[in-house]
């Protein structure tokens, strides 16, 4: 029996299970940045590495601010140089597009989150940059969660199951009574099941073709399916 729920955030609540590189790539296309997808993916990876090395994202940054910083950093890794005005225009277009895309996903998820909150205590467990609290407040869903376990704050990253263990402990429930919902089979579902939690995979387009071809018996395509899935248990 499920008595508590742990949600992942990035890729789960804010992009319908789609890897965030795909959302950003759509933003790059909207901005007409003259690069191919492979070049973008290289810049994306280098940008993520830089964000892991340096404290660029601050706790008070909302998601739009985060996106502006993130995109500006990625653009530094493009093989060609572009003038400052062009780069700034790209930053604003891409950040605006991605912020709106995330907001739409959150609004789609809101009725399900509200319904679940009435029945279960919920925690958020996320690999994030240290500002997830501000991001949730900006989108008006912070009060849905009893608490947050964030990788940048606790110094542990998925797929280390210890991150989920902290969430389970905060719920004060046995692992087998906790349902974990996430978009990554490797980073969410596998470590959750390793702990003994039940797990539900929100499957969208992943980072690799290998991920897209993987399967799991407990899979959904939308957050709205969570309630039906629980009721069928």
C-alpha positions as CSV (number, residue, x, y, z in Angstrom):
1,X,0.0,0.0,0.0
2,X,1.3,3.5,-0.9
3,X,1.3,5.9,2.0
4,X,3.8,8.5,0.6
5,X,5.1,9.8,-2.7
6,X,8.5,11.1,-3.8
7,X,8.6,13.2,-7.1
8,X,11.6,14.0,-9.1
9,X,11.5,17.5,-10.6
10,X,13.5,18.3,-13.7
11,X,12.3,16.3,-16.6
12,X,9.3,15.0,-14.6
13,X,7.1,17.9,-13.5
14,X,8.5,20.5,-15.9
15,X,8.8,18.7,-19.3
16,X,6.4,15.7,-19.5
17,X,9.3,13.2,-19.1
18,X,11.3,14.7,-22.0
19,X,15.0,15.2,-21.3
20,X,15.7,18.9,-20.8
21,X,18.3,18.9,-23.6
22,X,15.4,18.4,-26.0
23,X,13.5,21.3,-24.6
24,X,16.5,23.5,-24.9
25,X,17.2,22.4,-28.4
26,X,13.7,23.4,-29.4
27,X,14.5,26.8,-27.8
28,X,17.7,27.0,-29.9
29,X,15.6,26.3,-33.0
30,X,13.1,29.0,-32.1
31,X,16.0,31.5,-31.7
32,X,17.4,30.4,-35.1
33,X,20.9,29.7,-33.7
34,X,22.9,28.4,-36.7
35,X,24.2,25.1,-35.3
36,X,23.4,21.5,-35.7
37,X,22.1,19.3,-32.9
38,X,25.4,17.5,-32.3
39,X,27.1,20.9,-31.7
40,X,24.3,21.9,-29.4
41,X,24.6,18.7,-27.4
42,X,28.4,19.3,-26.9
43,X,27.7,22.8,-25.7
44,X,25.0,21.5,-23.4
45,X,27.3,18.9,-21.8
46,X,30.1,21.5,-21.3
47,X,27.7,23.9,-19.8
48,X,26.4,21.4,-17.3
49,X,30.0,20.6,-16.3
50,X,30.8,24.2,-15.8
51,X,27.7,24.6,-13.6
52,X,28.9,21.6,-11.5
53,X,32.3,23.2,-11.1
54,X,31.3,26.8,-10.3
55,X,28.5,28.4,-8.2
56,X,26.8,30.2,-11.0
57,X,23.2,29.5,-10.1
58,X,22.3,31.2,-6.8
59,X,19.6,30.1,-4.3
60,X,17.4,33.2,-5.1
61,X,17.4,32.5,-8.9
62,X,14.0,31.7,-10.3
63,X,13.8,29.4,-13.3
64,X,13.9,32.1,-15.9
65,X,17.1,33.5,-14.3
66,X,18.6,30.1,-14.2
67,X,17.8,29.6,-17.9
68,X,19.4,32.9,-18.9
69,X,22.6,32.0,-17.0
70,X,22.6,28.4,-18.4
71,X,22.1,29.4,-22.0
72,X,24.6,32.2,-21.9
73,X,27.1,29.6,-20.6
74,X,26.3,27.1,-23.3
75,X,26.8,29.7,-26.0
76,X,30.4,30.2,-24.8
77,X,31.1,26.7,-26.0
78,X,29.9,27.2,-29.6
79,X,32.8,26.7,-32.1
80,X,32.2,30.1,-33.7
81,X,32.2,33.5,-32.1
82,X,29.1,35.8,-32.4
83,X,28.7,39.4,-31.3
84,X,27.3,40.3,-27.9
85,X,24.0,41.6,-29.2
86,X,23.3,38.4,-31.1
87,X,24.2,36.2,-28.2
88,X,22.0,38.3,-25.8
89,X,19.1,38.0,-28.2
90,X,19.5,34.3,-28.4
91,X,19.7,34.0,-24.6
92,X,16.4,35.9,-24.1
93,X,14.6,34.0,-26.8
94,X,15.7,30.6,-25.6
95,X,15.2,31.3,-21.9
96,X,11.7,32.8,-22.6
97,X,10.7,29.8,-24.7
98,X,11.9,27.2,-22.2
99,X,10.4,29.0,-19.2
100,X,7.0,29.1,-20.9
101,X,7.3,25.4,-21.8
102,X,8.1,24.5,-18.2
103,X,5.2,26.7,-16.9
104,X,2.8,24.9,-19.2
105,X,3.9,21.5,-18.0
106,X,3.6,22.6,-14.3
107,X,0.1,23.8,-15.0
108,X,-0.8,20.5,-16.6
109,X,0.6,18.7,-13.5
110,X,-1.0,20.9,-10.9
111,X,-4.5,19.2,-10.7
112,X,-2.8,15.9,-10.2
113,X,-0.4,17.3,-7.6
114,X,-3.3,18.9,-5.7
115,X,-5.3,15.7,-5.7
116,X,-2.3,13.6,-4.5
117,X,-1.5,16.2,-1.8
118,X,-5.0,15.6,-0.3
119,X,-4.2,11.9,0.1
120,X,-0.4,11.5,0.6
121,X,2.6,13.4,2.1
122,X,4.9,14.2,-0.7
123,X,8.7,14.9,-1.0
124,X,10.7,16.3,-3.9
125,X,14.0,14.6,-4.6
126,X,16.0,16.3,-7.3
127,X,19.4,16.7,-8.9
128,X,19.4,20.5,-9.1
129,X,21.5,23.6,-8.8
130,X,20.7,24.8,-5.3
131,X,17.7,26.9,-6.1
132,X,14.8,24.4,-6.5
133,X,12.9,26.0,-3.6
134,X,12.8,29.3,-5.4
135,X,11.8,27.6,-8.7
136,X,8.9,25.8,-7.0
137,X,7.8,29.1,-5.4
138,X,7.9,30.9,-8.7
139,X,5.6,28.3,-10.2
140,X,3.3,28.2,-7.2
141,X,3.8,24.6,-6.2
142,X,6.2,24.7,-3.2
143,X,3.4,24.0,-0.8
144,X,2.6,20.7,-2.5
145,X,5.7,19.1,-0.9
146,X,6.5,18.4,2.7
147,X,10.1,19.0,2.0
148,X,12.9,19.0,-0.6
149,X,16.1,16.9,-1.0
150,X,18.3,18.6,-3.5
151,X,21.6,17.3,-4.7
152,X,23.5,20.7,-4.6
153,X,22.4,21.2,-1.0
154,X,23.1,17.7,0.4
155,X,26.2,16.9,-1.7
156,X,24.8,13.7,-3.1
157,X,23.6,13.1,-6.7
158,X,21.4,10.5,-8.3
159,X,21.7,7.7,-9.2
160,X,23.1,7.3,-5.6
161,X,20.1,5.8,-3.8
162,X,21.1,7.7,-0.6
163,X,19.4,10.7,-2.1
164,X,16.1,8.9,-2.2
165,X,16.8,7.4,1.2
166,X,16.8,10.9,2.6
167,X,13.4,11.5,1.1
168,X,12.0,8.2,2.5
169,X,13.4,9.0,5.9
170,X,11.7,12.5,5.8
171,X,8.4,10.8,5.0
172,X,8.9,8.6,8.1
173,X,7.6,5.6,6.2
174,X,9.0,2.2,5.2
175,X,10.5,2.2,1.7
176,X,7.9,-0.3,0.5
177,X,5.1,2.2,1.2
178,X,6.7,5.0,-0.8
179,X,6.1,5.5,-4.5
180,X,8.9,7.3,-6.5
181,X,7.9,9.0,-9.7
182,X,10.6,10.1,-12.1
183,X,11.6,10.5,-15.8
184,X,15.0,8.6,-15.7
185,X,15.1,4.8,-15.5
186,X,18.8,4.9,-14.4
187,X,18.7,7.9,-12.0
188,X,15.2,7.6,-10.5
189,X,13.6,4.2,-11.0
190,X,16.6,1.9,-10.5
191,X,17.9,3.5,-7.2
192,X,14.3,3.8,-5.9
193,X,13.7,0.1,-6.4
194,X,17.1,-0.7,-5.0
195,X,15.8,0.9,-1.7
196,X,12.6,-1.2,-1.9
197,X,10.4,1.7,-3.0
198,X,7.7,1.3,-5.6
199,X,8.5,3.2,-8.8
200,X,6.6,4.7,-11.7
201,X,8.5,5.8,-14.8
202,X,7.3,8.9,-16.6
203,X,8.8,8.0,-20.0
204,X,9.4,10.7,-22.6
205,X,12.2,11.3,-25.1
206,X,15.6,10.5,-23.3
207,X,19.2,11.6,-23.8
208,X,20.1,8.5,-25.9
209,X,18.4,6.1,-28.3
210,X,19.3,3.3,-25.8
211,X,17.2,5.0,-23.2
212,X,14.3,5.4,-25.6
213,X,14.3,1.7,-26.3
214,X,14.3,0.6,-22.7
215,X,11.1,-0.6,-21.0
216,X,9.7,-1.0,-17.5
217,X,6.5,-2.7,-16.3
218,X,5.4,0.5,-14.5
219,X,5.4,3.2,-17.1
220,X,3.2,6.2,-17.7
221,X,3.3,8.9,-20.4
222,X,1.6,11.8,-18.5
223,X,1.5,12.9,-14.8
224,X,-2.3,12.7,-15.0
225,X,-2.0,8.9,-15.2
226,X,-0.5,8.7,-11.7
227,X,-3.9,8.7,-10.0
228,X,-5.3,6.0,-12.2
229,X,-2.2,3.9,-11.7
230,X,-2.4,4.1,-7.9
231,X,-6.2,3.4,-7.9
232,X,-5.5,0.2,-9.9
233,X,-3.2,-1.2,-7.2
